[in-house]
Every structure is written in C-alpha cells, then in structure tokens.
C-alpha cells in the first residue's frame, strides 16, 4: 500500500505550541502507524514526537504535509487533519 499524504492549514491562533502539539502527537502515536509531518518543503519529522512537532515552529496559517503509511492511513490522516485545522486556542 503506498503512502498517503495530506496538506493541511494550521487553525490554532497560536500555532502548534505545547497543548495542541501534545494532542496532535498523542493522536499520531495512538494511530499505531508511521506518520510524519513536514512544514513547507522541510524535512519530515515523526508526528508522534511532541519535541519534533514543536521544533518545526508551526504558526497559524502555515501549511504542513502529513504522510501516513499502513492500514487505516486515510482515517488517521482525516483525524489528524481535523486536529490541525481546528483552533484549539479559541476554547
């Protein structure tokens, strides 16, 4: 099965700081399949690594590319894309 990719615009008004990054990384880990996230044309990092995700310096409005490989990849990308596009700082 080939890898699936999805490009997502970040919705959180303060970007992927600690709280939304933790939620995202935990969801990626819970998926049980390899998932990466990359900002712009940068190198992808393990999406389950909160430090890797925070180190990308992702801000509101930035576009990121998610890549997942394995059974359930499409559903995983749907879930993760929804997390990234939601403004968690508005709650």
C-alpha positions as CSV (number, residue, x, y, z in Angstrom):
1,X,0.0,0.0,0.0
2,X,1.5,3.4,-1.0
3,X,1.9,6.2,1.5
4,X,-0.9,8.7,1.6
5,X,-0.3,12.4,2.0
6,X,-2.5,15.4,3.1
7,X,-1.7,19.1,3.1
8,X,-3.4,21.0,6.0
9,X,-3.6,24.6,7.0
10,X,-3.0,25.2,10.7
11,X,-6.0,26.6,12.5
12,X,-4.8,27.3,16.1
13,X,-4.4,31.0,16.6
14,X,-1.0,30.4,18.4
15,X,0.2,27.7,16.1
16,X,1.3,24.3,17.4
17,X,2.5,25.2,20.8
18,X,2.6,22.7,23.7
19,X,-1.0,21.9,24.2
20,X,-2.2,21.4,20.6
21,X,1.2,19.8,19.7
22,X,0.7,17.3,22.5
23,X,-2.9,16.5,21.3
24,X,-1.6,16.0,17.8
25,X,1.4,13.9,18.7
26,X,-0.7,11.7,21.0
27,X,-3.2,11.1,18.2
28,X,-0.4,10.2,15.8
29,X,1.0,7.8,18.3
30,X,-2.4,6.2,19.1
31,X,-2.9,5.6,15.4
32,X,-0.4,2.8,15.5
33,X,1.0,3.5,12.1
34,X,4.0,5.6,10.9
35,X,3.0,9.3,10.4
36,X,5.3,12.2,9.6
37,X,4.7,15.9,9.4
38,X,6.7,18.5,7.4
39,X,6.4,22.3,7.2
40,X,6.7,23.7,3.8
41,X,9.5,21.9,1.9
42,X,11.4,21.0,5.1
43,X,12.4,17.5,6.3
44,X,9.6,15.4,7.7
45,X,9.6,14.5,11.4
46,X,7.9,11.8,13.4
47,X,4.4,13.1,14.1
48,X,4.3,11.1,17.3
49,X,7.2,13.1,18.7
50,X,6.0,16.2,20.6
51,X,9.5,17.7,20.6
52,X,9.9,17.1,16.8
53,X,6.5,18.7,16.2
54,X,7.2,21.8,18.4
55,X,10.7,22.1,16.8
56,X,9.1,22.8,13.4
57,X,7.9,26.2,14.7
58,X,4.5,25.9,13.1
59,X,2.3,29.0,13.2
60,X,-1.3,29.7,12.4
61,X,-1.9,29.7,8.7
62,X,1.2,27.6,7.9
63,X,0.7,24.6,5.7
64,X,2.0,21.2,6.7
65,X,2.2,17.9,4.9
66,X,1.2,14.8,6.7
67,X,2.2,11.4,5.4
68,X,0.9,8.1,6.7
69,X,1.6,4.5,5.7
70,X,-0.3,1.4,6.6
71,X,-3.8,0.1,7.3
72,X,-6.1,2.9,8.4
73,X,-3.9,5.6,6.9
74,X,-6.8,7.5,5.4
75,X,-8.8,7.6,8.6
76,X,-5.7,8.6,10.5
77,X,-5.0,11.5,8.2
78,X,-8.6,12.6,8.5
79,X,-8.4,12.7,12.3
80,X,-5.0,14.4,12.3
81,X,-6.1,17.0,9.7
82,X,-9.1,17.8,11.7
83,X,-7.0,18.4,14.8
84,X,-4.6,20.7,12.9
85,X,-7.3,22.7,11.2
86,X,-9.2,23.4,14.5
87,X,-8.4,26.5,16.6
88,X,-7.7,24.9,20.0
89,X,-6.8,28.3,21.4
90,X,-10.4,29.5,21.0
91,X,-11.8,27.1,23.5
